[in-house]
Amino acid sequence: MRYFIFTLLFIFTALPAFSAEGAKESAYDRVIRTGVLRCGYILLPPETIKDMNTGKLSGIAFDLTEEVAKRLGVKVNWIEEVNFSTMTEGLNSNRYDAVCFSLYRYSLGAKFADFSVPLFYSKTGIYVREDDHRFDKDFSLINSEDITIATVDGEMSHFIAQDDFPNAKTLSMPQSTDLSQMMVSVETKKADVTFLNGIVAKGYMDANLGKIRDISGDAPLRVYSHGLMFAKGQYDLVKTIDLILSEMHDHGAIDKILDRYDPSGTTYFRTYKSYKVQK
C-alpha cells in the first residue's frame, strides 16, 4: 500500500490556462467560471474508496472535497486517478485543479506545490517484530551499525533514517515500492525496524495480526499535518478553499467526516479549535 510519497525528483513545468479572450486565467477564475472543481485523486482506503462494481467513490478525502465544493457552490469532477509519482505532473499540465487527497504538508514539498490548511494530523511510528523488545525503552539503540532499517527511496522513512539514525544500515527499496513491503521486510527479518505513517501501518497490522507492533506509543518519531495539494502559485484558489476548510473545522464538519471512518479517533488526529470560550 502506497501512502503519501512526495517525490522530489521531478522538474516541474507549469502550463498556464487561458480564457476565451486569450488572457491568462487562474485556477480560481476557471473554477468559478465553469462551476466545476477538477480533482485528481489517489485510491487508498479509507481516504478514497472505489466500488469496483459501480465505480462510485467514497471515503474521507471524497466526502471532505464534496463538502468544500458544496460550500463554494460548484461541483466536483473526479477527473483522473493519479499516484504519488505523477500527481504534480497533472497539476502543472492543467489537467486538474487540485489533488483532492490528504498529503503531507512539509517543507520539502513546499518547494513544488501549495497546500491547504491542515485537515488532520498523523503520526509516524516505529515498527518492529512482535517478539522484538530491543528498542522498547531506548529508541537510540536503533542508531547502530548492527541494525537494519527498511526504507523506500524518497519516502519519509528514508529521511528519518538518514537524519535520526545515521549509523544504522538501510534496506533501501525503489521509489515505486508498495510501502507495505517495509513491514514485510521487518516481519521476514530482512530488516530490524521501519518507520511508517500510522494510517498505512494500521491497514497492514489489521491484516497481519500478531506480526508487527508499534513501539513509539505516545512518542511518535514525527507528527505531520495533511492537506489538499495545488499547483504552485494558485493563491486565490488556495486561500478560498482554506477559508472554507477553516469554517468546516469551526462548525465540526471535518470531525464528523473523520468520525465516520475513524470512530475511535486514534488514527487521524483531530485539529484543535481555533478559539476558546471564556467561562
Backbone bond lengths (Angstrom), bond angles and torsions (degrees), N, CA, C in turn:
res aa  C-N    CA-C-N  psi(-1)  N-CA   C-N-CA  omega(-1)  CA-C   N-CA-C  phi
1 M - - - 1.463 - - 1.520 108.76 -
2 R 1.319 114.98 125.32 1.457 118.52 178.46 1.513 110.17 -90.81
3 Y 1.285 116.19 146.17 1.468 117.56 178.41 1.515 111.19 -153.03
4 F 1.322 114.63 125.92 1.454 122.79 166.63 1.515 114.26 55.50
5 I 1.364 120.60 27.75 1.462 120.28 174.60 1.513 107.77 -73.38
6 F 1.326 116.86 126.73 1.463 120.05 176.73 1.509 107.07 -113.91
7 T 1.331 116.73 101.53 1.459 119.52 -175.88 1.514 111.07 -73.15
8 L 1.322 115.70 141.48 1.455 121.98 -178.77 1.516 111.48 -111.22
9 L 1.341 115.89 16.74 1.457 119.11 -171.32 1.523 113.40 -105.13
10 F 1.339 117.05 10.99 1.451 119.52 -178.82 1.526 111.81 -97.00
11 I 1.306 116.18 150.56 1.459 122.27 166.07 1.509 106.21 -103.06
12 F 1.325 115.93 117.63 1.461 120.34 -172.17 1.530 110.93 -92.38
13 T 1.309 115.41 130.49 1.454 121.53 176.79 1.515 108.53 -123.89
14 A 1.309 116.90 107.53 1.462 121.15 -177.95 1.512 110.35 -79.37
15 L 1.340 114.89 134.77 1.454 120.93 177.43 1.517 107.78 -113.92
16 P 1.310 120.86 106.19 1.463 122.89 -173.14 1.515 112.44 -68.94
17 A 1.335 115.20 150.50 1.456 121.14 174.75 1.519 109.44 -89.08
18 F 1.334 115.64 155.85 1.462 120.35 -179.23 1.517 109.50 -131.18
19 S 1.304 115.28 144.83 1.456 120.95 176.03 1.515 109.50 -81.18
20 A 1.347 114.35 175.61 1.460 119.23 -179.29 1.517 111.60 -62.29
21 E 1.325 117.57 -26.94 1.464 120.62 -179.49 1.529 111.89 -82.58
22 G 1.324 117.35 -3.24 1.460 120.18 177.67 1.505 114.29 91.70
23 A 1.348 117.70 -5.83 1.457 119.94 178.69 1.526 109.23 -80.40
24 K 1.302 115.78 151.53 1.460 120.18 179.01 1.516 109.76 -63.25
25 E 1.317 116.93 132.96 1.458 122.49 -177.27 1.524 109.35 -115.40
26 S 1.304 116.09 126.71 1.460 120.11 178.90 1.522 109.70 -75.11
27 A 1.324 115.63 164.96 1.460 120.13 177.01 1.526 110.56 -61.84
28 Y 1.341 116.57 -39.83 1.460 120.07 178.16 1.526 111.18 -61.08
29 D 1.331 117.01 -47.96 1.465 120.61 -179.39 1.526 110.98 -60.25
30 R 1.327 116.52 -39.44 1.460 119.78 -178.85 1.525 110.83 -68.20
31 V 1.349 117.46 -41.39 1.461 121.22 179.17 1.526 110.50 -61.67
32 I 1.330 116.76 -45.26 1.463 120.47 -179.50 1.529 111.05 -68.48
33 R 1.321 117.03 -40.24 1.471 120.33 -179.05 1.525 111.59 -64.73
34 T 1.335 116.99 -42.09 1.465 120.22 -175.43 1.525 113.01 -92.35
35 G 1.332 116.47 -18.11 1.455 119.64 -176.60 1.514 113.49 72.56
36 V 1.334 116.09 22.62 1.467 120.93 -176.36 1.527 109.84 -135.34
37 L 1.331 116.29 130.50 1.458 122.79 170.16 1.516 107.23 -100.95
38 R 1.326 116.40 115.68 1.468 121.47 -178.46 1.529 109.85 -88.85
39 C 1.318 115.75 126.20 1.462 120.11 -174.76 1.526 112.24 -118.22
40 G 1.331 115.38 131.55 1.445 120.44 159.81 1.519 106.78 -86.75
41 Y 1.317 117.50 148.12 1.457 119.51 -176.79 1.531 110.50 -143.77
42 I 1.315 114.64 155.23 1.458 122.67 179.23 1.520 107.82 -115.06
43 L 1.308 117.73 128.43 1.460 121.19 178.27 1.522 109.41 -82.25
44 L 1.322 114.69 111.40 1.466 120.36 178.80 1.529 108.40 -161.23
45 P 1.331 117.68 99.08 1.467 120.09 179.40 1.525 111.25 -61.79
46 P 1.347 118.76 146.45 1.468 126.17 -1.97 1.526 113.58 -90.00
47 E 1.344 117.04 12.21 1.462 120.08 178.43 1.523 110.94 -64.45
48 T 1.318 115.67 -57.17 1.467 121.28 176.46 1.517 107.80 -135.67
49 I 1.327 116.05 123.49 1.455 123.37 -176.30 1.523 108.11 -119.68
50 K 1.319 116.80 136.90 1.460 120.65 178.44 1.516 109.97 -120.79
51 D 1.317 115.55 126.45 1.460 120.98 173.96 1.519 107.44 -76.66
52 M 1.315 117.14 113.92 1.462 120.67 -174.30 1.522 112.88 -70.38
53 N 1.321 117.40 -16.01 1.466 120.36 177.52 1.525 111.98 -85.10
54 T 1.337 116.16 -40.27 1.463 120.18 -175.73 1.521 113.47 -105.99
55 G 1.348 117.01 -18.30 1.463 120.58 -175.39 1.509 113.52 79.89
56 K 1.342 117.59 1.17 1.458 121.46 -177.21 1.523 110.17 -72.29
57 L 1.345 115.32 138.35 1.456 121.79 178.47 1.527 110.54 -98.08
58 S 1.325 115.06 152.26 1.454 121.87 173.71 1.527 106.77 -155.13
59 G 1.330 117.13 -173.47 1.453 120.53 178.10 1.518 112.78 115.17
60 I 1.315 115.44 173.56 1.462 121.61 -176.00 1.520 111.51 -60.22
61 A 1.336 117.57 -53.75 1.459 121.05 -177.34 1.519 111.13 -64.23
62 F 1.333 116.69 -37.74 1.472 120.85 178.57 1.517 110.59 -64.28
63 D 1.333 117.14 -52.39 1.464 120.86 -177.77 1.521 111.24 -61.02
64 L 1.316 115.98 -41.66 1.460 120.92 -178.19 1.533 111.05 -64.81
65 T 1.334 116.80 -45.20 1.467 120.53 -179.01 1.517 111.37 -66.10
66 E 1.322 117.15 -40.11 1.460 120.36 178.47 1.525 110.81 -62.24
67 E 1.335 117.41 -37.11 1.464 120.88 178.44 1.522 110.95 -69.59
68 V 1.337 117.23 -39.37 1.465 120.90 175.71 1.526 110.08 -58.77
69 A 1.320 116.57 -48.38 1.466 120.84 -178.39 1.525 111.33 -63.01
70 K 1.315 116.70 -39.85 1.473 120.75 178.41 1.517 110.66 -59.56
71 R 1.332 116.91 -43.61 1.468 120.81 -179.33 1.516 111.99 -70.97
72 L 1.332 116.60 -26.50 1.463 120.15 177.08 1.524 111.43 -83.45
73 G 1.324 116.74 -15.04 1.454 120.98 -179.70 1.511 113.95 82.19
74 V 1.338 116.30 29.02 1.471 120.71 177.93 1.522 108.42 -128.92
75 K 1.332 115.85 173.25 1.453 122.21 176.43 1.524 109.86 -106.87
76 V 1.331 115.83 159.96 1.461 120.42 177.49 1.515 109.23 -103.78
77 N 1.321 115.82 131.81 1.459 121.94 169.56 1.519 107.21 -108.04
78 W 1.331 115.72 106.97 1.472 120.52 179.01 1.524 106.68 -78.68
79 I 1.315 114.55 85.11 1.450 120.95 -160.87 1.519 114.46 -82.87
80 E 1.333 117.92 -29.78 1.458 117.76 -170.67 1.530 111.06 -157.42
81 E 1.332 115.39 128.64 1.464 119.69 170.50 1.524 108.65 -78.20
82 V 1.319 116.44 131.76 1.461 121.33 -177.73 1.528 108.40 -127.99
83 N 1.325 116.00 176.51 1.457 120.24 172.87 1.518 108.44 -128.38
84 F 1.308 116.56 178.21 1.458 120.41 -173.66 1.523 112.56 -68.23
85 S 1.317 116.75 -20.52 1.461 119.63 -179.30 1.524 112.78 -87.34
86 T 1.338 117.65 -22.06 1.469 120.64 -174.07 1.517 113.75 -113.60
87 M 1.328 118.49 -4.26 1.466 119.98 -170.52 1.523 113.28 -63.20
88 T 1.335 117.87 -37.96 1.463 118.57 -178.48 1.522 112.00 -73.02
89 E 1.314 116.86 -27.61 1.470 120.05 178.21 1.522 110.65 -60.50
90 G 1.334 116.82 -43.63 1.460 120.56 179.48 1.512 113.02 -66.64
91 L 1.327 117.19 -34.93 1.463 120.30 176.15 1.523 110.68 -62.85
92 N 1.312 115.26 -48.66 1.461 119.61 -173.16 1.523 114.06 -78.60
93 S 1.324 117.13 -14.49 1.461 120.25 173.23 1.527 111.11 -99.14
94 N 1.370 116.00 8.50 1.467 123.31 171.99 1.526 113.01 66.52
95 R 1.328 117.84 28.76 1.462 119.59 176.45 1.532 110.56 -79.37
96 Y 1.335 117.36 -25.78 1.454 121.49 175.61 1.526 108.72 -150.17
97 D 1.325 115.56 163.89 1.470 121.74 -173.80 1.520 113.03 -90.85
98 A 1.309 117.59 -23.31 1.463 121.25 -177.02 1.521 109.18 -156.32
99 V 1.314 115.66 153.41 1.459 120.84 165.44 1.515 105.62 -91.86
100 C 1.314 115.69 105.97 1.465 121.92 -172.03 1.520 109.38 -88.78
101 F 1.300 113.58 71.53 1.451 123.80 -176.11 1.523 106.42 -155.38
102 S 1.308 117.66 150.78 1.456 119.33 -177.59 1.524 110.33 -85.71
103 L 1.314 115.69 112.46 1.459 122.54 -176.47 1.517 110.67 -116.10
104 Y 1.317 115.71 154.59 1.468 119.75 177.78 1.532 110.89 -55.71
105 R 1.313 116.59 133.38 1.460 123.28 171.07 1.530 106.79 -99.46
106 Y 1.330 116.84 100.19 1.458 118.06 -179.01 1.516 110.77 -146.14
107 S 1.325 114.97 166.04 1.460 120.97 -165.42 1.523 113.66 -61.39
108 L 1.323 118.14 -40.33 1.460 119.34 -178.86 1.532 111.19 -64.57
109 G 1.324 116.18 -39.63 1.459 119.81 178.73 1.507 113.28 -67.96
110 A 1.343 117.17 -27.97 1.457 121.72 -177.76 1.521 112.57 -65.45
111 K 1.316 117.51 -16.43 1.464 120.09 176.49 1.523 111.77 -68.15
112 F 1.327 116.45 -26.25 1.460 120.40 -168.64 1.520 114.99 -119.66
113 A 1.327 117.81 -10.56 1.464 120.42 -177.80 1.516 109.10 -155.50
114 D 1.331 115.73 164.52 1.454 121.88 174.41 1.521 108.88 -109.61
115 F 1.330 115.69 151.72 1.453 121.00 -175.37 1.528 110.67 -128.59
116 S 1.319 114.64 154.17 1.458 120.62 176.02 1.525 109.92 -74.24
117 V 1.331 115.23 174.26 1.458 120.01 170.37 1.524 108.41 -60.70
118 P 1.334 118.19 160.35 1.473 120.24 -177.52 1.530 113.00 -60.30
119 L 1.326 114.95 136.71 1.458 121.76 172.98 1.524 110.24 -87.91
120 F 1.327 114.44 -40.22 1.463 123.34 178.50 1.525 106.97 -168.87
121 Y 1.324 116.35 -175.90 1.466 121.61 -179.76 1.527 109.12 -127.71
122 S 1.324 115.66 157.61 1.464 119.94 173.49 1.518 109.20 -141.53
123 K 1.316 115.31 160.91 1.458 119.68 -178.60 1.527 111.14 -107.54
124 T 1.325 115.65 156.87 1.452 122.87 169.31 1.527 107.45 -104.77
125 G 1.323 116.00 119.75 1.453 121.00 -177.20 1.522 112.60 -98.30
126 I 1.326 115.20 174.71 1.462 123.07 178.12 1.524 106.65 -113.18
127 Y 1.323 117.14 116.01 1.456 121.18 -171.27 1.523 111.58 -113.10
128 V 1.343 114.25 127.87 1.465 122.09 -179.45 1.532 107.84 -132.32
129 R 1.327 116.42 172.76 1.458 120.50 174.74 1.530 110.29 -65.58
130 E 1.287 115.57 152.16 1.467 121.09 -175.53 1.523 112.48 -55.62
131 D 1.333 116.90 -36.54 1.469 120.08 -175.54 1.529 113.94 -96.60
132 D 1.329 117.02 9.81 1.470 121.28 -178.18 1.533 108.89 -98.59
133 H 1.337 116.08 116.66 1.461 120.51 -177.09 1.531 112.34 -118.66
134 R 1.325 116.61 17.38 1.466 119.81 -174.84 1.526 113.45 -62.87
135 F 1.325 117.23 -32.42 1.467 119.80 -171.73 1.524 113.06 -109.99
136 D 1.315 117.23 7.65 1.466 120.34 -172.30 1.523 113.03 -56.86
137 K 1.318 116.93 -40.36 1.462 120.42 -174.53 1.521 113.65 -102.65
138 D 1.333 116.13 -8.13 1.468 118.79 -177.07 1.528 109.76 -152.69
139 F 1.328 116.57 97.17 1.458 120.99 -178.38 1.528 112.20 -64.94
140 S 1.326 116.77 -23.30 1.468 119.43 -177.72 1.527 112.05 -64.64
141 L 1.336 117.69 -17.09 1.459 120.97 178.19 1.529 111.87 -67.42
142 I 1.321 116.06 -16.43 1.469 119.73 175.35 1.527 110.38 -66.54
143 N 1.313 116.56 -27.99 1.469 121.64 -176.32 1.529 110.65 -79.88
144 S 1.326 115.20 64.79 1.462 121.79 -177.65 1.520 109.85 -138.83
145 E 1.301 116.73 146.12 1.463 121.35 179.58 1.530 112.00 -67.28
146 D 1.324 116.82 -11.69 1.462 120.95 177.64 1.529 112.72 -87.03
147 I 1.329 116.49 -4.33 1.466 121.85 -175.78 1.522 109.81 -109.79
148 T 1.333 115.95 139.54 1.464 121.91 178.01 1.523 109.65 -114.89
149 I 1.330 115.15 128.88 1.463 122.32 -179.99 1.528 108.81 -106.56
150 A 1.315 117.63 128.63 1.467 121.82 175.34 1.526 109.03 -80.90
151 T 1.336 116.91 126.56 1.461 122.12 -178.87 1.522 109.97 -136.96
152 V 1.323 115.18 164.43 1.465 122.55 171.15 1.520 107.60 -121.14
153 D 1.323 116.83 132.00 1.462 121.78 -177.08 1.523 111.22 -55.15
154 G 1.340 116.67 130.39 1.455 121.73 175.76 1.514 114.58 79.19
155 E 1.327 117.88 -5.63 1.459 122.26 178.90 1.516 108.13 -94.84
156 M 1.334 117.56 165.01 1.447 120.58 -171.93 1.522 113.23 -60.77
157 S 1.331 117.80 -30.16 1.463 120.58 177.75 1.527 111.00 -58.05
158 H 1.318 116.30 -37.47 1.469 121.50 179.17 1.531 111.00 -61.92
159 F 1.331 116.53 -45.43 1.460 120.73 -176.96 1.528 111.56 -72.41
160 I 1.331 117.44 -35.61 1.462 120.00 178.14 1.527 110.23 -65.67
161 A 1.326 116.68 -45.23 1.470 120.04 178.30 1.522 110.54 -60.61
162 Q 1.312 116.10 -42.91 1.462 121.83 -178.47 1.527 111.58 -65.80
163 D 1.317 116.91 -42.74 1.468 120.90 -174.06 1.532 113.37 -83.57
164 D 1.335 116.99 -41.39 1.464 120.71 -170.82 1.530 114.20 -100.32
165 F 1.332 116.55 -24.88 1.464 119.96 -175.52 1.533 110.44 -134.88
166 P 1.328 117.21 58.52 1.471 120.96 -172.69 1.532 114.32 -66.31
167 N 1.318 118.28 -20.38 1.464 120.42 -178.14 1.529 112.97 -83.41
168 A 1.313 117.02 -16.67 1.461 120.49 -178.72 1.523 110.83 -76.92
169 K 1.321 116.34 156.04 1.463 121.07 172.37 1.525 108.47 -79.61
170 T 1.322 116.51 161.85 1.462 120.18 175.30 1.523 110.31 -127.24
171 L 1.300 114.90 140.40 1.462 122.34 167.52 1.514 105.06 -98.23
172 S 1.333 116.15 94.12 1.459 121.61 -170.88 1.521 110.44 -94.01
173 M 1.325 115.54 128.98 1.463 121.84 -179.16 1.529 110.12 -113.06
174 P 1.339 118.39 154.10 1.470 121.19 -177.31 1.514 112.81 -60.81
175 Q 1.321 115.17 158.17 1.459 121.56 -174.98 1.525 113.05 -60.36
176 S 1.317 117.32 -27.61 1.462 120.96 -178.39 1.532 112.99 -80.88
177 T 1.321 117.42 -1.87 1.465 121.54 -176.58 1.525 111.83 -66.49
178 D 1.319 116.60 136.30 1.456 121.40 172.53 1.527 108.11 -61.72
179 L 1.328 116.83 130.66 1.458 120.35 -174.63 1.526 113.48 -62.15
180 S 1.316 116.76 -23.49 1.457 118.83 178.58 1.522 111.62 -63.54
181 Q 1.335 117.02 -20.56 1.460 120.16 179.49 1.523 112.07 -65.84
182 M 1.318 117.80 -22.98 1.466 119.48 174.16 1.530 110.20 -65.77
183 M 1.315 116.50 -40.29 1.461 120.71 177.35 1.529 110.77 -68.47
184 V 1.330 116.04 -39.48 1.463 120.32 177.93 1.531 109.97 -61.13
185 S 1.329 116.55 -41.01 1.462 120.72 -179.21 1.526 111.81 -62.34
186 V 1.334 115.89 -36.54 1.464 119.45 176.83 1.529 110.21 -71.14
187 E 1.312 115.65 -46.03 1.464 119.94 -178.51 1.527 112.11 -59.66
188 T 1.343 117.08 -38.13 1.470 121.53 -178.17 1.527 112.90 -90.46
189 K 1.334 117.02 8.66 1.464 124.33 174.83 1.531 114.25 67.98
190 K 1.316 116.33 20.98 1.464 119.44 170.98 1.530 110.04 -76.54
191 A 1.320 116.06 -23.70 1.463 122.81 176.79 1.520 108.06 -139.13
192 D 1.329 115.80 161.13 1.464 120.75 -179.42 1.518 113.14 -92.51
193 V 1.330 116.80 -29.42 1.450 120.56 -171.22 1.520 109.16 -157.25
194 T 1.311 116.64 155.85 1.459 120.99 171.71 1.524 108.85 -146.58
195 F 1.329 115.79 165.37 1.460 122.81 -179.14 1.528 107.36 -121.90
196 L 1.320 116.95 127.02 1.455 119.35 -172.80 1.524 110.65 -148.64
197 N 1.321 114.04 148.55 1.452 120.56 175.00 1.526 109.72 -58.45
198 G 1.318 116.07 135.26 1.453 120.65 -175.36 1.515 114.50 -62.31
199 I 1.334 117.54 -28.32 1.455 120.89 179.91 1.517 110.31 -68.03
200 V 1.334 116.57 -44.13 1.459 121.39 178.97 1.526 110.06 -69.12
201 A 1.324 115.82 -44.56 1.456 120.68 -177.35 1.530 111.78 -60.19
202 K 1.315 116.93 -37.11 1.468 120.66 -179.05 1.521 110.65 -59.82
203 G 1.339 116.68 -41.86 1.460 120.16 179.66 1.517 111.78 -60.53
204 Y 1.331 115.36 -42.99 1.468 119.62 -179.88 1.522 110.59 -68.02
205 M 1.313 117.05 -45.11 1.458 120.77 -176.32 1.526 111.89 -67.60
206 D 1.328 117.71 -35.05 1.464 120.83 176.90 1.524 111.24 -64.74
207 A 1.350 115.75 -32.61 1.470 120.44 -179.65 1.525 112.68 -86.91
208 N 1.323 117.06 -11.07 1.468 121.68 -177.51 1.528 109.16 -136.75
209 L 1.299 115.02 65.13 1.463 121.30 -174.05 1.528 111.28 -61.20
210 G 1.330 115.63 136.55 1.446 121.46 174.89 1.512 115.46 77.97
211 K 1.332 117.60 11.42 1.462 120.83 -178.05 1.530 112.57 -101.59
212 I 1.318 116.43 -42.91 1.467 122.63 -173.61 1.524 108.57 -130.45
213 R 1.323 116.68 147.16 1.466 119.84 174.95 1.520 110.17 -137.61
214 D 1.312 114.62 157.58 1.466 122.71 178.47 1.514 108.41 -99.52
215 I 1.323 116.90 120.88 1.467 119.90 -177.78 1.527 112.49 -97.08
216 S 1.342 117.18 0.71 1.467 119.06 -175.18 1.521 112.86 -73.36
217 G 1.342 117.24 -27.98 1.464 120.48 178.18 1.515 112.44 56.44
218 D 1.325 116.69 -124.47 1.464 122.15 -179.70 1.521 112.51 -90.38
219 A 1.342 116.56 10.33 1.470 120.56 -178.43 1.528 110.17 -125.83
220 P 1.349 118.04 64.64 1.468 120.24 -179.28 1.522 111.58 -61.44
221 L 1.326 116.20 151.12 1.466 120.61 177.63 1.518 111.64 -63.35
222 R 1.312 116.15 -40.20 1.461 121.53 -179.74 1.527 108.78 -142.16
223 V 1.313 115.68 150.76 1.461 122.18 167.16 1.517 106.56 -126.20
224 Y 1.334 117.13 125.42 1.457 121.59 -177.71 1.521 111.06 -119.67
225 S 1.311 115.43 143.93 1.457 120.54 170.22 1.522 108.44 -87.84
226 H 1.333 115.36 154.40 1.457 122.03 -178.25 1.522 110.01 -122.14
227 G 1.332 116.70 143.77 1.458 120.30 179.11 1.516 112.04 -150.70
228 L 1.319 116.29 168.08 1.458 122.08 172.00 1.529 108.38 -72.31
229 M 1.330 116.48 154.71 1.461 120.37 -175.14 1.528 111.35 -118.34
230 F 1.348 115.07 141.81 1.463 122.67 -177.68 1.526 109.83 -133.13
231 A 1.315 115.63 159.16 1.462 120.01 174.78 1.524 109.68 -61.26
232 K 1.298 116.01 146.12 1.457 121.04 -178.10 1.528 110.82 -59.11
233 G 1.333 116.10 131.48 1.456 120.71 173.69 1.516 115.88 92.81
234 Q 1.343 118.94 -0.51 1.470 120.56 179.74 1.537 109.47 -87.54
235 Y 1.341 114.26 63.58 1.466 120.52 -169.83 1.516 113.63 -64.99
236 D 1.336 117.95 -38.75 1.466 119.55 -177.61 1.528 111.01 -62.40
237 L 1.322 117.02 -42.67 1.458 119.94 179.70 1.523 110.69 -68.85
238 V 1.326 116.89 -42.88 1.467 120.68 -179.69 1.525 110.76 -62.77
239 K 1.336 116.84 -46.10 1.465 119.84 -178.61 1.525 111.82 -64.07
240 T 1.327 116.35 -38.55 1.461 120.26 179.41 1.522 110.97 -64.44
241 I 1.327 116.66 -46.88 1.462 120.52 179.77 1.524 110.85 -68.63
242 D 1.337 117.32 -33.62 1.469 119.98 175.08 1.520 111.28 -58.83
243 L 1.325 116.54 -44.54 1.459 119.90 179.69 1.531 110.65 -61.69
244 I 1.334 116.05 -42.64 1.469 119.81 179.76 1.525 110.58 -63.93
245 L 1.329 116.86 -43.75 1.459 120.37 179.63 1.529 111.30 -64.37
246 S 1.327 116.66 -38.70 1.469 119.79 176.87 1.525 110.48 -62.80
247 E 1.321 116.84 -41.10 1.458 121.04 176.15 1.530 110.77 -61.78
248 M 1.323 116.42 -42.07 1.463 120.81 178.98 1.526 111.54 -64.62
249 H 1.328 116.80 -36.57 1.469 119.52 173.92 1.520 110.35 -63.67
250 D 1.333 116.49 -47.67 1.466 120.89 -177.43 1.526 112.06 -62.54
251 H 1.332 116.70 -33.67 1.460 121.39 -178.20 1.529 112.67 -87.47
252 G 1.322 117.18 -4.98 1.465 120.40 -178.71 1.503 114.46 81.21
253 A 1.338 117.83 9.04 1.469 120.96 -176.33 1.525 112.03 -67.74
254 I 1.326 117.51 -38.74 1.463 119.75 -179.27 1.519 110.34 -70.13
255 D 1.335 117.32 -39.79 1.460 119.75 176.58 1.528 111.25 -59.67
256 K 1.317 117.46 -39.35 1.467 120.99 -179.99 1.522 110.89 -64.30
257 I 1.347 116.51 -39.62 1.459 119.70 178.22 1.527 110.29 -65.69
258 L 1.325 116.98 -44.96 1.466 120.21 179.04 1.526 111.05 -62.91
259 D 1.324 117.35 -36.90 1.458 121.02 -178.81 1.527 112.19 -63.69
260 R 1.335 117.27 -27.02 1.466 119.81 178.94 1.527 111.45 -64.86
261 Y 1.319 116.14 -34.57 1.457 120.99 -172.60 1.529 112.83 -109.77
262 D 1.311 117.44 -16.97 1.472 122.26 -179.33 1.524 108.79 -139.31
263 P 1.340 117.15 66.87 1.473 119.52 -174.77 1.516 113.60 -62.86
264 S 1.343 118.06 -24.48 1.459 120.05 179.63 1.519 112.28 -74.62
265 G 1.346 116.85 -22.22 1.457 120.90 -179.61 1.510 113.68 71.60
266 T 1.340 118.11 17.66 1.462 121.15 -175.76 1.517 113.70 -101.76
267 T 1.323 117.90 -12.51 1.474 120.75 -178.15 1.519 111.38 -99.84
268 Y 1.323 116.33 -45.90 1.464 121.74 177.42 1.520 107.82 -102.95
269 F 1.310 117.22 116.94 1.457 121.08 -178.51 1.529 109.07 -83.96
270 R 1.316 116.40 121.70 1.461 122.14 -177.68 1.528 110.39 -73.29
271 T 1.326 115.37 156.17 1.460 120.61 176.89 1.528 109.58 -82.17
272 Y 1.326 115.25 157.75 1.460 120.58 174.21 1.522 109.72 -77.42
273 K 1.313 115.76 153.91 1.451 119.95 172.89 1.548 109.35 -65.84
274 S 1.312 115.65 147.43 1.463 120.14 -177.38 1.530 111.40 -90.11
275 Y 1.318 117.43 10.79 1.448 120.35 179.25 1.538 109.16 -144.75
276 K 1.319 116.44 167.82 1.455 122.09 178.05 1.519 108.18 -137.82
277 V 1.322 115.64 129.73 1.468 120.62 178.47 1.526 108.65 -86.87
278 Q 1.327 116.25 121.18 1.459 120.55 179.04 1.528 110.19 -77.05
279 K 1.333 115.48 137.09 1.467 119.93 179.95 1.526 109.30 -108.63
